Amino acid sequence: MKASVLELFSTPIVTFKIEEDTDELNQINNYTQSVISNYDNNNVSGSVTGKRILEQYPKIRDIFLDKFSNIAENYLKYKKRKYIITTSWITYTKKGGQSSNHNHRNSFWSGVYYFQDDYPKGSAHLKLNSPISGLGDVFFAKNDCQEICASNSEVVNIQPESKMLILFPSYLKHEVSIHQIDKKRLSLAFNIMPVGRWGESDSSIDLSWFDD
């Protein structure tokens, strides 16, 4: 049977392998609890408010912004504009730790960067949940599918890899699965917003006054 399928309204998840040197991130020991449970480490705080770790590492910050700008112009087809990383922080996950399902409000796109040299088997996955799950009135479980694919899956699990950068729209709900090994799992999370004027009419905003 011949049919045409339009894969409309997709949620892109973009991954990069960062070739540039980011080893200075390994020097950070100020970890932030970001909806992570089961912590007793004194270096872990309970809020990401005001966190801007990447301002201390402008070269690395600009690498990430360059990657996103490239995606915004060449894949999303937005006009060229300036973007900033509004917040950035290091999350720490120890054995048995995990995070709840959440998304990042007051943000456009978000990123996660795995900067450690190794993420052994048993390291917690990043679990990305479908934004359209639950919208329909008919529910299909795993057992109802011949195989799980991009057209029917409700969850994507990404195994952390050293120097992997993941970018995704901030509305996408995500969580960290249970960390099963003794080696601590570190990652850098950040949020991106456009600067300048965007939108139109009474649904527009102008942040052209903002300049780092």
Steps between C-alpha positions, in 0.01 A plus 500: 500500500635840402466771758658833581592574859554855620702495821370833626549676833801296601706562812866507395767365732847594381824333612859607443837352583702793629852490359623814675679485836255529791713330766496803729142408591645206695640751750153604616392372841198722552214266417134593481200286583259537211186312604734215595407293802691301761799728558710559809805668344582835658597650164152443359256788524124481457434761235627599156391862550761741369747230403729608218794260515583550132570870554823380663582306182414736212689298239292191574181708525563641153565152357153393612338819371671457164363145473149616582512800265599266219199277572265798534598641159566189293249251640227701673533770229477796737653828389848572633489651847689506827435242773615487860533228760288631785574237764750216528587258777666166578278215615632220716347153515629238740410132517125460550432863401259609229287798402130554459337571164525873429554765236664842504262796496599856406733350244513435124739208457698303756822302490682227688873439466680191628857615568641212702757271338284191541137405568512125572215257452250562778526879472155656514335566164345829396136412446307726259121471509264562209326841516187355335464199727155506657344730241313218329205309642636157400797363692746253348749325727827331399326165457269652240791579267692269267809707575576831665594769247500878463134495389360327809748547783417711804850497650854529369789393723841647424810339647751768606827501308810704565497839319138455384290816473121464478273790400120488520201736530449605860136390503612137468460317829797294606646319797809316617452127553636320806880514517618147564876525551732643764673751272329837528326626187560865411339699224470865408151634430412835349216705352499720190295806410502728193600864538349791309149528366288204393132422453252748361227742597387455862676162513850642473784581734799726460817421694727707278590704809674194641869478428750278682 
